[in-house]
Amino acid sequence: MEYRQLGASGLKVPVLSFGTGTFGGGGEFFKAWGNTQVDEASRMVHLCLDAGLTLFDTANVYSQGLSEEILGKAVIGLRDKILLSTKATFKMGEGPNDYGSSRFNLIRSCEDSLRRLNTDYIDIYHMHGFDGNTPVDETLSALDDLVKSGKVRYIACSNFSGWHLMKSLSVSERYGWAKYIAHQAHYSLLSREFEWELMPLGLDQKIGTIVWSPLSAGRLGGKYRRNQAIPSDGRIAQGGGEGPAIPDDLFYGIIDVLDEIAAETEKSVAQVALNWVLQRPTVSNVVIGARNEEQLKQNLGAVGWNLTLQQIKKLDHASEKAPIYPYWHQRNFLPLNPIPDFYNKF
C-alpha cells in the first residue's frame, strides 16, 4: 500500500481508506448503501489491515450514529494500528441546535462520536458541509480547542466551495488556529467539476484531497452497460444515489472506454476507475466502500499498478465536460492560468 502526505501536514495516509457508510443500514437512505453489522465489519477491517489500508472513514450522520458504533466495535484492540476519520455538521436530531457547525453542536458532536467510536481521540475530524449560519471564526475556534484538548489530531472539511475553504484558511491563519489540511470531495470520471476550482485551490494552498464516491454510487462498478437495465440490487435503484442525473451519451461513452482499458490491463472496470482517480493532482486518498467482503477485495486491487499515460488520455477525453463560466473563459488564457493545462498534456 502506498502512503502519501495529507496536504501540508506531517500525517501520512494510505492512498485508500475504507468508507463505512455501509455499516448499520439505518433509515431508508443508508439502508440502500448497505447493512453491514459487527461480525462482517470486523472481518472487513482485518482484510483492510492485511492489505495495508489503515484509515477508516465514517460520519455521525451515517445511520444516525450506527456506523460509528459498529466501526468502534470492529476496531477494538486495534486503535494503535489505525487512523479514524469522522464528520459532523449534518442533522442528528429535531432540536434547533442538533445540526450545524456552531461551538455548541461541534463540541457535543465530537464527544458523542468519541463515545460511539470507543476512542479518546479522532485522527481526522471533518466538517461534513459548510454552515452558512455560523460565523466561520466560531467554527474554527471550537475546532482549534478540540485539537488543543487532544480530542482531535487534524481538522478537514468536506463539500465546501472554493470560497468557503479559502475564507476558512484565511481565518485560521489570522488567529493562528489549526487549519484544514484536507478536503473530502466528490470526484470521479463522471463528476470532474472538482477540477475547475477546488483542485487548483488545493494545489495552491497545499490542501490534500480525500475523494468520496470515486465510483459514482456504483455506476462505475462494472454492472452498468449500454442498452441494459439498471441493476435492481444496486445502490441507485434502491434509492441511495446522489448528485444530478448523468446524460446517457457521457455515461456510456465512459463505460465503453473503461471496458476497453479493463481488457487491456486485465483489471476490473472498478479498479480502472479507481486507479484513474488515484493519479490526479492533490489526491492523497480515495475512500472505497463495499457492501460485502468480495467487493472490498476487488476495490483493494486498485493499487499496486498504474494506468499508462495513453490510457489516462483516453479516459480524460471520454469524461471531459465543458466547464461553466468563469472556468471556460480562464482556459482561454493558459499562460495566466496554467493549471488546467495538466489535463491536456498527455
N, C-alpha and C positions, 0 to 999 in steps of 0.2 A: 504494500500500500504506500503510495506516495503521500508525503506530508508537505503542506505549504504554509507560509506565513499568513496569518489572518490580518490583512490590512497593514497598518503601520505599527501594530502591536508586536510583542515578543512571543505571542501564542502561536504554536504550530498545530495545525489541524489536519486530519486525513482528508483527502480530496473527496471522499464520500462520507456522508453521515446518514444515519438511519432515522427517517421521519416516522413518528409513532402516532400519527393521526388515525391510523387503522386500529389502534388499541381502544377497546371499550365498546364501540358500537352504540353509543348513547344518542338518542334522538334520530329522526329520520335522515337528516343530512349526513351525520357522521356514520350512521349505520350503513349508508351507501359506500362509504370509504372502506369499511372493514369491521370486523367484530372479534379481533384477537384478544384472547384472555391470558391470564398469567402464565399458564404452563407453556403455551406456544410462544408467548412473548419471551420467556426465559430461554427457550431453545434458539429463537432468532437472535437474541443478544449474544449468545455464545457463538453462533455462526458468524456474526459480525466480528467479534473479537478474534476468532480464528483467522479471519481474512485481514486483520489489522485495522478494521473500522472501529474507532473508539469514541466517536462523537454521536450522541443520541439527542434528537431534537423533538420537542413536544411543545404544548401550549396549554395554559389553564383552560381555555375555551374548548379544547378538543374533548368532546363528550362531557362537557361541564365538569372537568377535573378527573374523569375516569382514566384518561390516557396517562396523566401524571401518576396517578395511584398505581396503575398496572406497571408502568415503567419503574417506579420506585421499588416495587416488589421484585421485578425481574432482575434488578441490578444489586440486590442485597449481597454484601460481601465483595462487591467489585468496585466500590467508589474510587479507590486509589488507582484504578486501571482505566477509568473512563472520563469523558467530558460530558456534562449535561447542559443542554440549552433549552430554555423555555421562554414563554412570552406572556405579556399582559396587555391590557387596554380594552379588549372587547367585552361585551356584556356578560356578566356572570350572575346577575340577579335582577330583581324587579325594582330595587331601590334607586333613587336618583344618583347615588354615589357608587353604584355597583358596576360602573364602566368608566372608561376614560383613563387619562394619564395624570390625574391630579396626585398630589402628595398623599392625600388620604387613601386613594384607591391603590396606588402603587405599593405603598408600604404594607397595606393589608394583603394585597395580591401576592407579594413576594413571600410574606410569612405563610400564607396558605399553600403556595407552591412548594416551599421548603418542607412543610409538613407532609404533603401528599407524596413528594419525591423521597421522603425519608432521608434528607441530607441537611448538612449545616450550611451549604453554600451552593450557589448556581454559577457555573463557569461562564456562560454567556446569557445575558438577560436582555431580551428583545422587547421593544415597543412594537406591538403587533400591527399597529396602524398609527397615523398621525391624529392627535386630538386637537382640533382647531379651536376648542372652547377653553382649554387650559393654557395659561402662559407657558411658553417654551422654557423660560428660566425656572418656573416651578417644577416642571417635569425633570429637568436636568439637575437641579439642586437635590431633589429627592433621590435620583439615581446616584448622584455623587455620594450622598450619605450612605446609601446601601453598599457602595463599593468600599467606602472608608470603614464601614462596620464589619467588613469581611463576609457579608452575606452574598455579595455578588463580586465576581472577579473582573468581568468585562461587560460593557453595555453595547448593544447593537439596536438597529431599527429594522423595520420591515414595511414594505408597501408605501414608502414615502415618495413624494415627488422630489424633483431636484431642489426646489426652493425650500421645502421642508427640511431636507437634510443639510443644505448649506447654511440655513439660518441656525439650526441646532449646533452645527460645528462652530459657528461664529460665537454663539453664546457661551459654549463650553470653553473656548479659547479665551474669551474676555474675562471669565471669572476663574480660570484655572481649574475647571471641573473635569471629571472624566469625560472622554469623548466617545462617540460611537465609532467603533473600529470596523464594523461590518454592516452591510445592508442585505437583508434577506429578501430576494426579489423574484418575481415571476419571470421566467426566461426559458425559451425553448425554440426549436426550429419553427414552431407555429406562432410564437409570440416574441418577436425580436424588437419590439418598441423600446425595451430596456436600453438598447444600443444608442438611441437618439440623444439622450441627455444624461441618464444615470450612469452609464458606463464611462463616458468622458469625465464626469464628475468624480467617479471612483478612481480613475487614473490620476487626475489632478490632485485629489485630496488623500490618496492612498487609503481608500476605503475598500476592504475586501468584499467580494460578492459571495453570498451563500444563496444558491439557486433553489427555489422551490418549484414544484411541478415541472421538472425538466422533460417529462413525457406527456405533458398537457393532459392531465387527468386520465392517462391510459390511452389517449388517441395514438401515441407513438409507440405503443407497447407491442405492436405486431399483430393485433387481432383485426384491425380495420383494413379493408380492401375495397378498391373501386368496384361498384356495382354489386356489393354485398350488403346484407342487412347489418345494422349496428348490433354488436354483441349484446344479448339480453342480460348477461351476467356482469357486464362492465359497470364501472362507476358512473358513467354519464347516463346510461339507460336507467339506472336506479336512482337518479336524482342527485348525484354527488359531484356534478361538473361545475366548473367555474369559468367566468370570463365570457366575452361575446362569442357569437356564432362565427365559425370559420368558413369562408367560401369553399365550396367543393373543389373548384379548379386548383386553388392553392393547396388545399389539404392533400388531395390525391396526387398532385404533382410531386409533393414532398415524399409521400409514401412510395411512389414509383422509384424515386432515386434512392430512398432508404433500402428498398428491396434489392436494387441493383448492387449497392455497396455491401449489403449484408452477404450477398452471394460471393462477391469478390474477396471479402475478408474472412468468410466462414464464421461470422458473428451473427447474433440475432439483431433484428430491427431495433429493439430497445437498446441494446448495447451500443449500436452505432449512434443512435440519437443522443445517448448519454455521453459518449466519447466526444462528440462534436461540442457539446456544452463545456466539457472539461478543458477544451483547448482555447476558449475565448478569453480575451483580456479581462483582468480584475477578478476572474473566478478563482476563489480559494477553495470552495467546497460545493458539492452538489448533493442535495437531500434526496435520497432514494426511499421510496415506500414499498410495501409489499403486503398483500393480503394473506400470504402464506409463505412457508419456507422455500418452496420451489421458486416462486417469484423473486424472493430475496437472493437466492443463489444465482439466478440469471442476471439480476442487476449488478451483483458484485463482480460479474465478468466484464464490466465496462472499463476496468482499469488494467494496467499492465501491458498495454499496447496503444498505438496511436493511428488515427486515420492519416493517410498521406495528404499532402497539400492539394493534390488534384482532386481527391475525394471531398475534401473540405470545400474546394471551389464549387464542385457540383452541388453540394448541399446549400451553400451560400446563395447560389444562383436560383435554385428551386424555391428557396424560402424568403427571398428578398421582397420586402414590402415598400411601396412608395411612402416616404416619410411625410408627416404633416408639417405645416408651417410652424416655426421658422427653420426646421431642420432641412427641408428640401432646398431652401434658399442658401443656407450655410454651406451645403455641399457643393454649391457653385463656386466657392472660394476656398478651395482646399489649402492653398498656402497660408491663409489666415486661420483655418480650422482643420488641421491635418488629421485629426483622429479618425474621421470616417474613412480615410484612405486605407486604413487597415483592411477593410472589407473588400477592397478591390486589388490588393497587392499580389494575390496568388496567380 
